[in-house]
Amino acid sequence: MPYLDHASAAPLHPAAQAVLLAAYDEGWADPSRLHREGRRARALLDAAREQVAGLLGARPDELTFTSSGTTAIHIGLAGLLAGRARAGRHLVVSAVEHSAVLASADVHEAAGGTVARVGVDRAGSVDLAEMAAAVTPATAAVSLQHANHEVGTVQPVADVAQACAAVGVPLHVDAAQSVGRIPVDVGTLGASVLTASAHKWGGPPGVGVLVVRKGVRWRSTAPADEREAGRAAGYVDLPAVAAAAAALDAVLRESATEVTRLAPLVDRIRAEIPRRISDVEVVGDPMHRLPHLVTFSCLYVDGEALVTELDRRGISVSSGSSCTSSTLAPSHVLEAMGVLTHGNVRVSLGRGTTAADVEELLDVVPDVVGALRQSAAVEGR
């Protein structure tokens, strides 16, 4: 039964599972305490922080563990806007950002700030000139995803970061979909703040990552807390954090092999779906994209019905926005791109995906789409 929704959540990596069980025995104590159990827990926490920071090209004291990637985004953006309040209250985001970023932008706007939402082309990529033009003397921060969570398009982050740096504006980068899939280095990208989520790379759920580079004007908007350098309040799930670090190390060691294995499978889906199904559009940049993800839209088909029927056939995929697929609203990403929003399916591959899984998908999807179109035609009479 193919699981083809790794972009939503990846199964726990075996390396993470082993560390998770061991950390429950060794890392249950409060790492802020001075007794031996606390010191042992602190050593595990410090080791996990150092490992993840090193893998992302950051310093350990720049990295904070949060309760989720969404929390990391909310904290990271709020801190940037608060730290830069003297410069102004203008925020620039792309129109295809994750809902967590757009929700933060809405809160900022409701509180009296201003937001510029920069559009994208039909491939889902922002225009560098348009993004730069949206930055004003009152801009406090810019937020741009590294890779889109729905269509896989990789954004020109390094170029945007260079333009931001030229005018002294910090850049937040949401790297939740790219960490563990393609190289992500905070320094190379030029990010001032970077966020990610462990369950996307095969770590446990409930672990987010927030990187705030040294020298960035960032101020917490939450009540003071002595944990995580005051950036994130509450008790760290230490066993999960240790497992997340082990998973990231493992997937990065495997990444080159996995890209070589999965990229041809994605290419096959991109080529075969339009050949086997009429009135279908494969969306996202055909070149500058994540190697494991492909999205297509089928005319005259309801996306939720398509996902549900595929699930009945034993194939797990997702549809529409990864955070709003339970609603009837069309994907804001696809709308911003100006592409077909009906019958949208996102297929994302992972460690357990085989060529046979892809062939099963290609064999089943045309029949399901045909049946749903026929049913819709009958109901419309």
Secondary structure as a PSIPRED ss2 file (coil, helix, strand):
# PSIPRED VFORMAT (PSIPRED V4.0)

   1 M C   1.000  0.000  0.000
   2 P C   1.000  0.000  0.000
   3 Y E   0.000  0.000  1.000
   4 L C   1.000  0.000  0.000
   5 D E   0.000  0.000  1.000
   6 H C   1.000  0.000  0.000
   7 A C   1.000  0.000  0.000
   8 S C   1.000  0.000  0.000
   9 A C   1.000  0.000  0.000
  10 A C   1.000  0.000  0.000
  11 P C   1.000  0.000  0.000
  12 L C   1.000  0.000  0.000
  13 H C   1.000  0.000  0.000
  14 P H   0.000  1.000  0.000
  15 A H   0.000  1.000  0.000
  16 A H   0.000  1.000  0.000
  17 Q H   0.000  1.000  0.000
  18 A H   0.000  1.000  0.000
  19 V H   0.000  1.000  0.000
  20 L H   0.000  1.000  0.000
  21 L H   0.000  1.000  0.000
  22 A H   0.000  1.000  0.000
  23 A H   0.000  1.000  0.000
  24 Y H   0.000  1.000  0.000
  25 D H   0.000  1.000  0.000
  26 E H   0.000  1.000  0.000
  27 G C   1.000  0.000  0.000
  28 W C   1.000  0.000  0.000
  29 A C   1.000  0.000  0.000
  30 D C   1.000  0.000  0.000
  31 P C   1.000  0.000  0.000
  32 S C   1.000  0.000  0.000
  33 R C   1.000  0.000  0.000
  34 L C   1.000  0.000  0.000
  35 H C   1.000  0.000  0.000
  36 R H   0.000  1.000  0.000
  37 E H   0.000  1.000  0.000
  38 G H   0.000  1.000  0.000
  39 R H   0.000  1.000  0.000
  40 R H   0.000  1.000  0.000
  41 A H   0.000  1.000  0.000
  42 R H   0.000  1.000  0.000
  43 A H   0.000  1.000  0.000
  44 L H   0.000  1.000  0.000
  45 L H   0.000  1.000  0.000
  46 D H   0.000  1.000  0.000
  47 A H   0.000  1.000  0.000
  48 A H   0.000  1.000  0.000
  49 R H   0.000  1.000  0.000
  50 E H   0.000  1.000  0.000
  51 Q H   0.000  1.000  0.000
  52 V H   0.000  1.000  0.000
  53 A H   0.000  1.000  0.000
  54 G H   0.000  1.000  0.000
  55 L H   0.000  1.000  0.000
  56 L C   1.000  0.000  0.000
  57 G C   1.000  0.000  0.000
  58 A C   1.000  0.000  0.000
  59 R C   1.000  0.000  0.000
  60 P H   0.000  1.000  0.000
  61 D H   0.000  1.000  0.000
  62 E H   0.000  1.000  0.000
  63 L E   0.000  0.000  1.000
  64 T E   0.000  0.000  1.000
  65 F E   0.000  0.000  1.000
  66 T E   0.000  0.000  1.000
  67 S C   1.000  0.000  0.000
  68 S C   1.000  0.000  0.000
  69 G H   0.000  1.000  0.000
  70 T H   0.000  1.000  0.000
  71 T H   0.000  1.000  0.000
  72 A H   0.000  1.000  0.000
  73 I H   0.000  1.000  0.000
  74 H H   0.000  1.000  0.000
  75 I H   0.000  1.000  0.000
  76 G H   0.000  1.000  0.000
  77 L H   0.000  1.000  0.000
  78 A H   0.000  1.000  0.000
  79 G H   0.000  1.000  0.000
  80 L H   0.000  1.000  0.000
  81 L H   0.000  1.000  0.000
  82 A H   0.000  1.000  0.000
  83 G H   0.000  1.000  0.000
  84 R C   1.000  0.000  0.000
  85 A C   1.000  0.000  0.000
  86 R C   1.000  0.000  0.000
  87 A C   1.000  0.000  0.000
  88 G C   1.000  0.000  0.000
  89 R C   1.000  0.000  0.000
  90 H E   0.000  0.000  1.000
  91 L E   0.000  0.000  1.000
  92 V E   0.000  0.000  1.000
  93 V E   0.000  0.000  1.000
  94 S E   0.000  0.000  1.000
  95 A C   1.000  0.000  0.000
  96 V C   1.000  0.000  0.000
  97 E C   1.000  0.000  0.000
  98 H C   1.000  0.000  0.000
  99 S H   0.000  1.000  0.000
 100 A H   0.000  1.000  0.000
 101 V H   0.000  1.000  0.000
 102 L H   0.000  1.000  0.000
 103 A H   0.000  1.000  0.000
 104 S H   0.000  1.000  0.000
 105 A H   0.000  1.000  0.000
 106 D H   0.000  1.000  0.000
 107 V H   0.000  1.000  0.000
 108 H H   0.000  1.000  0.000
 109 E H   0.000  1.000  0.000
 110 A H   0.000  1.000  0.000
 111 A C   1.000  0.000  0.000
 112 G C   1.000  0.000  0.000
 113 G C   1.000  0.000  0.000
 114 T E   0.000  0.000  1.000
 115 V E   0.000  0.000  1.000
 116 A E   0.000  0.000  1.000
 117 R E   0.000  0.000  1.000
 118 V E   0.000  0.000  1.000
 119 G C   1.000  0.000  0.000
 120 V E   0.000  0.000  1.000
 121 D C   1.000  0.000  0.000
 122 R C   1.000  0.000  0.000
 123 A C   1.000  0.000  0.000
 124 G C   1.000  0.000  0.000
 125 S C   1.000  0.000  0.000
 126 V E   0.000  0.000  1.000
 127 D C   1.000  0.000  0.000
 128 L H   0.000  1.000  0.000
 129 A H   0.000  1.000  0.000
 130 E H   0.000  1.000  0.000
 131 M H   0.000  1.000  0.000
 132 A H   0.000  1.000  0.000
 133 A H   0.000  1.000  0.000
 134 A H   0.000  1.000  0.000
 135 V C   1.000  0.000  0.000
 136 T C   1.000  0.000  0.000
 137 P C   1.000  0.000  0.000
 138 A C   1.000  0.000  0.000
 139 T E   0.000  0.000  1.000
 140 A E   0.000  0.000  1.000
 141 A E   0.000  0.000  1.000
 142 V E   0.000  0.000  1.000
 143 S E   0.000  0.000  1.000
 144 L E   0.000  0.000  1.000
 145 Q E   0.000  0.000  1.000
 146 H C   1.000  0.000  0.000
 147 A E   0.000  0.000  1.000
 148 N C   1.000  0.000  0.000
 149 H C   1.000  0.000  0.000
 150 E C   1.000  0.000  0.000
 151 V C   1.000  0.000  0.000
 152 G C   1.000  0.000  0.000
 153 T E   0.000  0.000  1.000
 154 V E   0.000  0.000  1.000
 155 Q C   1.000  0.000  0.000
 156 P C   1.000  0.000  0.000
 157 V H   0.000  1.000  0.000
 158 A H   0.000  1.000  0.000
 159 D H   0.000  1.000  0.000
 160 V H   0.000  1.000  0.000
 161 A H   0.000  1.000  0.000
 162 Q H   0.000  1.000  0.000
 163 A H   0.000  1.000  0.000
 164 C H   0.000  1.000  0.000
 165 A H   0.000  1.000  0.000
 166 A H   0.000  1.000  0.000
 167 V C   1.000  0.000  0.000
 168 G C   1.000  0.000  0.000
 169 V C   1.000  0.000  0.000
 170 P C   1.000  0.000  0.000
 171 L E   0.000  0.000  1.000
 172 H E   0.000  0.000  1.000
 173 V E   0.000  0.000  1.000
 174 D E   0.000  0.000  1.000
 175 A C   1.000  0.000  0.000
 176 A C   1.000  0.000  0.000
 177 Q C   1.000  0.000  0.000
 178 S C   1.000  0.000  0.000
 179 V C   1.000  0.000  0.000
 180 G C   1.000  0.000  0.000
 181 R C   1.000  0.000  0.000
 182 I C   1.000  0.000  0.000
 183 P C   1.000  0.000  0.000
 184 V C   1.000  0.000  0.000
 185 D C   1.000  0.000  0.000
 186 V H   0.000  1.000  0.000
 187 G H   0.000  1.000  0.000
 188 T H   0.000  1.000  0.000
 189 L H   0.000  1.000  0.000
 190 G C   1.000  0.000  0.000
 191 A C   1.000  0.000  0.000
 192 S C   1.000  0.000  0.000
 193 V E   0.000  0.000  1.000
 194 L E   0.000  0.000  1.000
 195 T E   0.000  0.000  1.000
 196 A E   0.000  0.000  1.000
 197 S E   0.000  0.000  1.000
 198 A H   0.000  1.000  0.000
 199 H H   0.000  1.000  0.000
 200 K H   0.000  1.000  0.000
 201 W C   1.000  0.000  0.000
 202 G C   1.000  0.000  0.000
 203 G C   1.000  0.000  0.000
 204 P C   1.000  0.000  0.000
 205 P C   1.000  0.000  0.000
 206 G C   1.000  0.000  0.000
 207 V C   1.000  0.000  0.000
 208 G E   0.000  0.000  1.000
 209 V E   0.000  0.000  1.000
 210 L E   0.000  0.000  1.000
 211 V E   0.000  0.000  1.000
 212 V E   0.000  0.000  1.000
 213 R C   1.000  0.000  0.000
 214 K C   1.000  0.000  0.000
 215 G C   1.000  0.000  0.000
 216 V C   1.000  0.000  0.000
 217 R C   1.000  0.000  0.000
 218 W C   1.000  0.000  0.000
 219 R C   1.000  0.000  0.000
 220 S C   1.000  0.000  0.000
 221 T C   1.000  0.000  0.000
 222 A C   1.000  0.000  0.000
 223 P C   1.000  0.000  0.000
 224 A C   1.000  0.000  0.000
 225 D C   1.000  0.000  0.000
 226 E C   1.000  0.000  0.000
 227 R H   0.000  1.000  0.000
 228 E H   0.000  1.000  0.000
 229 A H   0.000  1.000  0.000
 230 G H   0.000  1.000  0.000
 231 R C   1.000  0.000  0.000
 232 A C   1.000  0.000  0.000
 233 A C   1.000  0.000  0.000
 234 G C   1.000  0.000  0.000
 235 Y C   1.000  0.000  0.000
 236 V C   1.000  0.000  0.000
 237 D C   1.000  0.000  0.000
 238 L H   0.000  1.000  0.000
 239 P H   0.000  1.000  0.000
 240 A H   0.000  1.000  0.000
 241 V H   0.000  1.000  0.000
 242 A H   0.000  1.000  0.000
 243 A H   0.000  1.000  0.000
 244 A H   0.000  1.000  0.000
 245 A H   0.000  1.000  0.000
 246 A H   0.000  1.000  0.000
 247 A H   0.000  1.000  0.000
 248 L H   0.000  1.000  0.000
 249 D H   0.000  1.000  0.000
 250 A H   0.000  1.000  0.000
 251 V H   0.000  1.000  0.000
 252 L H   0.000  1.000  0.000
 253 R H   0.000  1.000  0.000
 254 E H   0.000  1.000  0.000
 255 S H   0.000  1.000  0.000
 256 A H   0.000  1.000  0.000
 257 T H   0.000  1.000  0.000
 258 E H   0.000  1.000  0.000
 259 V H   0.000  1.000  0.000
 260 T H   0.000  1.000  0.000
 261 R H   0.000  1.000  0.000
 262 L H   0.000  1.000  0.000
 263 A H   0.000  1.000  0.000
 264 P H   0.000  1.000  0.000
 265 L H   0.000  1.000  0.000
 266 V H   0.000  1.000  0.000
 267 D H   0.000  1.000  0.000
 268 R H   0.000  1.000  0.000
 269 I H   0.000  1.000  0.000
 270 R H   0.000  1.000  0.000
 271 A H   0.000  1.000  0.000
 272 E H   0.000  1.000  0.000
 273 I H   0.000  1.000  0.000
 274 P H   0.000  1.000  0.000
 275 R H   0.000  1.000  0.000
 276 R H   0.000  1.000  0.000
 277 I C   1.000  0.000  0.000
 278 S C   1.000  0.000  0.000
 279 D C   1.000  0.000  0.000
 280 V E   0.000  0.000  1.000
 281 E E   0.000  0.000  1.000
 282 V E   0.000  0.000  1.000
 283 V E   0.000  0.000  1.000
 284 G C   1.000  0.000  0.000
 285 D C   1.000  0.000  0.000
 286 P C   1.000  0.000  0.000
 287 M C   1.000  0.000  0.000
 288 H C   1.000  0.000  0.000
 289 R E   0.000  0.000  1.000
 290 L C   1.000  0.000  0.000
 291 P C   1.000  0.000  0.000
 292 H C   1.000  0.000  0.000
 293 L E   0.000  0.000  1.000
 294 V E   0.000  0.000  1.000
 295 T E   0.000  0.000  1.000
 296 F E   0.000  0.000  1.000
 297 S E   0.000  0.000  1.000
 298 C E   0.000  0.000  1.000
 299 L C   1.000  0.000  0.000
 300 Y C   1.000  0.000  0.000
 301 V C   1.000  0.000  0.000
 302 D C   1.000  0.000  0.000
 303 G H   0.000  1.000  0.000
 304 E H   0.000  1.000  0.000
 305 A H   0.000  1.000  0.000
 306 L H   0.000  1.000  0.000
 307 V H   0.000  1.000  0.000
 308 T H   0.000  1.000  0.000
 309 E H   0.000  1.000  0.000
 310 L H   0.000  1.000  0.000
 311 D H   0.000  1.000  0.000
 312 R H   0.000  1.000  0.000
 313 R C   1.000  0.000  0.000
 314 G C   1.000  0.000  0.000
 315 I C   1.000  0.000  0.000
 316 S E   0.000  0.000  1.000
 317 V C   1.000  0.000  0.000
 318 S E   0.000  0.000  1.000
 319 S C   1.000  0.000  0.000
 320 G C   1.000  0.000  0.000
 321 S C   1.000  0.000  0.000
 322 S C   1.000  0.000  0.000
 323 C C   1.000  0.000  0.000
 324 T C   1.000  0.000  0.000
 325 S C   1.000  0.000  0.000
 326 S C   1.000  0.000  0.000
 327 T C   1.000  0.000  0.000
 328 L C   1.000  0.000  0.000
 329 A C   1.000  0.000  0.000
 330 P C   1.000  0.000  0.000
 331 S C   1.000  0.000  0.000
 332 H H   0.000  1.000  0.000
 333 V H   0.000  1.000  0.000
 334 L H   0.000  1.000  0.000
 335 E H   0.000  1.000  0.000
 336 A H   0.000  1.000  0.000
 337 M H   0.000  1.000  0.000
 338 G C   1.000  0.000  0.000
 339 V C   1.000  0.000  0.000
 340 L C   1.000  0.000  0.000
 341 T C   1.000  0.000  0.000
 342 H C   1.000  0.000  0.000
 343 G C   1.000  0.000  0.000
 344 N E   0.000  0.000  1.000
 345 V E   0.000  0.000  1.000
 346 R E   0.000  0.000  1.000
 347 V E   0.000  0.000  1.000
 348 S E   0.000  0.000  1.000
 349 L C   1.000  0.000  0.000
 350 G C   1.000  0.000  0.000
 351 R C   1.000  0.000  0.000
 352 G C   1.000  0.000  0.000
 353 T C   1.000  0.000  0.000
 354 T C   1.000  0.000  0.000
 355 A H   0.000  1.000  0.000
 356 A H   0.000  1.000  0.000
 357 D H   0.000  1.000  0.000
 358 V H   0.000  1.000  0.000
 359 E H   0.000  1.000  0.000
 360 E H   0.000  1.000  0.000
 361 L H   0.000  1.000  0.000
 362 L H   0.000  1.000  0.000
 363 D H   0.000  1.000  0.000
 364 V H   0.000  1.000  0.000
 365 V H   0.000  1.000  0.000
 366 P H   0.000  1.000  0.000
 367 D H   0.000  1.000  0.000
 368 V H   0.000  1.000  0.000
 369 V H   0.000  1.000  0.000
 370 G H   0.000  1.000  0.000
 371 A H   0.000  1.000  0.000
 372 L H   0.000  1.000  0.000
 373 R H   0.000  1.000  0.000
 374 Q H   0.000  1.000  0.000
 375 S H   0.000  1.000  0.000
 376 A H   0.000  1.000  0.000
 377 A H   0.000  1.000  0.000
 378 V H   0.000  1.000  0.000
 379 E H   0.000  1.000  0.000
 380 G H   0.000  1.000  0.000
 381 R C   1.000  0.000  0.000
